[in-house]
Amino acid sequence: MQLLQQLFNAISLSALYLSVALGLTLVYGLTRLVNFAQGQLLVLGSFLTYALDHAGIPVGWSILGGMLAIALIGEILDLLLFRRTLDSPLRGFVISLGLIIVIEQAIVLIWGPNDYSVAPPFTRIFVLGGLRLDSPSLLLLGSVAVLFVALFLIFERTKLGRGIQALSEDRTTALLMGVPVCRYISFTFLIGSGMAGLGGAILATIYPFSAYSGTQLVLVAFAIAIIGGLGS
């Protein structure tokens, strides 16, 4: 039973890493940019969720607000910085490394270097034959699973998904065929950043977090993205 408990804990943690890895591979597939700032966006999502919760907003709405705010911030970074590096992904990669420091230090200036946490929206623990399933971990697993299924359906069953796949294969030909490149890149940044924001928002209710939590997260997520097929 102890093995099953550790397995459940590991799967819960892997869902957190996958929320970052998916954003990395989505953006890379269209732009060939490895956005290492994705981990810091996740941590920023945790802090924004904490700020909303501290302001008296219910935790559920704080999680949603943190996710949407990070999706918007990710798109702003795309339009202001990354969109200008489409012809030179290496420059975009260097910019993302700089953003790690910028976002990290901005968090330290606003909230300080201390650890924070957010009270989870659900505190119930389900016990199945000695296996303890806590509600925050189940929420994280369920949210990531739903998003994975939704993205799979979008990519396989919609015109938008086919357009993104075409861009991933050959951006120049897709542009000549009338695929709205800029619009689809914006969509991937919104979704990728939103995934990181959701992971960070739920992370805040499970584990303590600080301004320095993002680096380890993105390194593990990057390894996962490579193993799974970066850009696939």
C-alpha positions as CSV (number, residue, x, y, z in Angstrom):
1,M,0.0,0.0,0.0
2,Q,2.9,2.3,0.7
3,L,4.1,1.7,-2.9
4,L,0.7,2.7,-4.2
5,Q,0.7,5.9,-2.1
6,Q,4.1,6.9,-3.4
7,L,2.9,6.2,-6.9
8,F,-0.1,8.4,-6.5
9,N,2.1,11.2,-5.1
10,A,4.5,10.8,-8.0
11,I,1.7,10.9,-10.6
12,S,0.3,14.1,-8.9
13,L,3.8,15.7,-9.1
14,S,4.2,14.6,-12.7
15,A,1.0,16.4,-13.7
16,L,2.6,19.6,-12.4
17,Y,5.6,19.1,-14.6
18,L,3.5,18.1,-17.6
19,S,1.6,21.4,-17.3
20,V,5.0,23.2,-18.0
21,A,6.3,20.6,-20.5
22,L,3.2,20.9,-22.7
23,G,3.6,24.6,-22.9
24,L,7.2,24.2,-23.9
25,T,6.5,21.7,-26.6
26,L,3.5,23.7,-28.0
27,V,5.5,26.9,-28.4
28,Y,8.5,25.0,-29.8
29,G,6.4,23.2,-32.3
30,L,5.4,26.5,-34.0
31,T,8.3,28.8,-33.3
32,R,11.3,26.5,-32.6
33,L,11.7,28.6,-29.4
34,V,12.6,26.9,-26.1
35,N,10.9,29.2,-23.6
36,F,12.8,28.6,-20.4
37,A,10.7,31.3,-18.7
38,Q,7.8,28.9,-18.6
39,G,8.8,27.7,-15.1
40,Q,8.8,31.3,-13.8
41,L,5.4,31.9,-15.3
42,L,4.2,28.9,-13.3
43,V,5.6,30.3,-10.1
44,L,4.2,33.7,-11.0
45,G,0.8,32.0,-11.3
46,S,1.2,30.7,-7.8
47,F,1.9,34.2,-6.4
48,L,-1.0,35.8,-8.3
49,T,-3.3,33.1,-6.9
50,Y,-1.9,33.8,-3.5
51,A,-2.5,37.6,-4.0
52,L,-6.1,37.1,-5.1
53,D,-6.7,34.7,-2.2
54,H,-5.1,37.1,0.2
55,A,-7.4,39.8,-1.1
56,G,-10.4,37.8,0.0
57,I,-11.4,36.2,-3.3
58,P,-12.6,32.6,-3.0
59,V,-9.8,30.1,-3.8
60,G,-11.6,28.6,-6.8
61,W,-11.9,32.0,-8.4
62,S,-8.3,32.8,-7.4
63,I,-7.1,29.7,-9.2
64,L,-9.0,30.7,-12.3
65,G,-7.8,34.3,-12.1
66,G,-4.2,33.1,-11.7
67,M,-4.5,30.9,-14.8
68,L,-6.1,33.6,-17.0
69,A,-3.6,36.3,-15.8
70,I,-0.6,34.1,-16.7
71,A,-2.2,33.3,-20.1
72,L,-2.5,37.0,-20.8
73,I,1.1,37.7,-19.6
74,G,2.4,35.0,-21.8
75,E,0.7,36.5,-24.8
76,I,2.0,40.0,-24.0
77,L,5.6,38.5,-23.8
78,D,4.9,36.9,-27.2
79,L,3.8,40.1,-28.8
80,L,6.4,42.4,-27.3
81,L,9.5,40.0,-27.3
82,F,9.2,36.6,-28.8
83,R,7.3,37.5,-32.0
84,R,10.3,39.5,-33.0
85,T,12.6,36.5,-32.9
86,L,10.7,34.1,-35.1
87,D,13.6,34.1,-37.7
88,S,16.1,33.6,-34.9
89,P,14.9,31.2,-32.2
90,L,18.3,31.3,-30.5
91,R,17.7,35.0,-29.7
92,G,14.3,34.1,-28.3
93,F,15.9,31.4,-26.1
94,V,18.4,34.0,-24.8
95,I,15.5,36.4,-24.0
96,S,13.7,33.6,-22.1
97,L,16.8,33.1,-20.0
98,G,16.8,36.8,-19.2
99,L,13.1,36.7,-18.3
100,I,13.8,34.0,-15.7
101,I,15.9,36.6,-13.8
102,V,13.5,39.5,-14.5
103,I,10.4,37.6,-13.3
104,E,12.2,36.0,-10.3
105,Q,13.5,39.4,-9.1
106,A,10.2,41.1,-9.7
107,I,8.6,38.4,-7.4
108,V,11.2,39.0,-4.8
109,L,10.7,42.7,-4.9
110,I,6.9,42.4,-4.5
111,W,6.5,39.4,-2.2
112,G,10.0,38.7,-0.9
113,P,12.1,35.5,-0.9
114,N,10.0,33.6,1.7
115,D,7.9,30.5,1.2
116,Y,4.1,30.9,0.7
117,S,1.1,28.6,0.5
118,V,-2.6,28.9,-0.2
119,A,-5.3,27.0,1.7
120,P,-6.8,24.5,-0.8
121,P,-10.4,24.9,-2.0
122,F,-11.2,21.3,-0.9
123,T,-9.7,19.6,2.1
124,R,-11.4,16.2,1.9
125,I,-9.2,13.1,1.9
126,F,-10.5,10.0,0.3
127,V,-9.3,6.7,1.7
128,L,-9.4,3.6,-0.5
129,G,-8.1,0.5,1.2
130,G,-5.5,2.6,3.0
131,L,-4.6,4.7,0.0
132,R,-5.0,8.4,0.9
133,L,-6.2,10.6,-2.0
134,D,-6.2,14.3,-1.1
135,S,-8.5,16.7,-2.9
136,P,-5.8,19.2,-4.2
137,S,-3.8,16.5,-5.9
138,L,-7.0,15.0,-7.4
139,L,-7.9,18.5,-8.6
140,L,-4.5,18.9,-10.3
141,L,-4.7,15.5,-11.9
142,G,-8.3,16.0,-13.1
143,S,-7.6,19.5,-14.5
144,V,-4.5,18.5,-16.4
145,A,-6.3,15.4,-17.8
146,V,-9.3,17.4,-19.0
147,L,-7.0,20.0,-20.7
148,F,-5.0,17.2,-22.4
149,V,-8.2,15.6,-23.8
150,A,-9.5,19.0,-24.9
151,L,-6.2,19.9,-26.6
152,F,-6.1,16.4,-28.3
153,L,-9.6,17.0,-29.7
154,I,-8.7,20.5,-30.8
155,F,-5.6,19.3,-32.7
156,E,-7.2,16.3,-34.2
157,R,-10.8,17.4,-35.0
158,T,-10.7,21.1,-35.7
159,K,-9.5,23.4,-38.5
160,L,-7.5,25.3,-35.9
161,G,-5.7,22.1,-34.9
162,R,-4.9,21.2,-38.4
163,G,-3.6,24.6,-39.1
164,I,-1.3,24.4,-36.1
165,Q,0.0,21.1,-37.3
166,A,0.6,22.5,-40.7
167,L,2.6,25.4,-39.2
168,S,4.6,23.0,-37.2
169,E,5.6,21.0,-40.3
170,D,6.3,24.0,-42.6
171,R,5.6,27.5,-41.6
172,T,6.4,29.1,-45.0
173,T,4.2,26.8,-47.0
174,A,1.4,27.2,-44.4
175,L,1.6,30.9,-44.8
176,L,1.4,30.7,-48.5
177,M,-1.7,28.5,-48.2
178,G,-3.4,31.2,-46.2
179,V,-2.9,29.9,-42.7
180,P,-3.1,32.8,-40.2
181,V,0.4,32.3,-38.7
182,C,0.3,35.1,-36.1
183,R,-3.2,34.2,-34.8
184,Y,-2.2,30.5,-34.3
185,I,1.1,31.5,-32.6
186,S,-0.9,33.7,-30.2
187,F,-3.2,30.7,-29.5
188,T,-0.3,28.5,-28.6
189,F,1.2,31.1,-26.3
190,L,-2.1,31.6,-24.6
191,I,-2.7,27.9,-24.1
192,G,0.9,27.1,-23.1
193,S,1.1,30.0,-20.7
194,G,-2.4,29.2,-19.3
195,M,-1.3,25.6,-18.7
196,A,1.7,26.9,-16.7
197,G,-0.6,29.3,-14.8
198,L,-3.1,26.6,-13.9
199,G,-0.2,24.3,-12.7
200,G,1.1,27.2,-10.6
201,A,-2.3,28.1,-9.2
202,I,-2.9,24.5,-8.0
203,L,0.7,24.1,-6.9
204,A,0.0,27.0,-4.5
205,T,-2.6,24.8,-2.7
206,I,-0.4,21.7,-2.5
207,Y,3.2,22.7,-1.8
208,P,5.0,25.7,-0.4
209,F,6.5,27.9,-3.1
210,S,8.9,30.7,-3.4
211,A,10.3,33.0,-6.1
212,Y,13.1,30.5,-6.7
213,S,10.9,27.5,-7.4
214,G,10.7,27.9,-11.2
215,T,14.2,26.9,-12.2
216,Q,14.0,23.3,-11.0
217,L,10.5,22.9,-12.4
218,V,11.5,24.0,-15.9
219,L,14.6,21.8,-16.0
220,V,12.6,18.7,-15.2
221,A,9.8,19.8,-17.6
222,F,12.3,20.3,-20.4
223,A,13.7,16.8,-19.9
224,I,10.1,15.5,-20.0
225,A,9.4,17.4,-23.2
226,I,12.6,16.1,-24.9
227,I,11.7,12.5,-23.9
228,G,8.1,12.9,-25.1
229,G,9.2,14.6,-28.3
230,L,9.9,18.3,-28.2
231,G,7.5,20.0,-30.7
232,S,5.5,16.8,-31.3
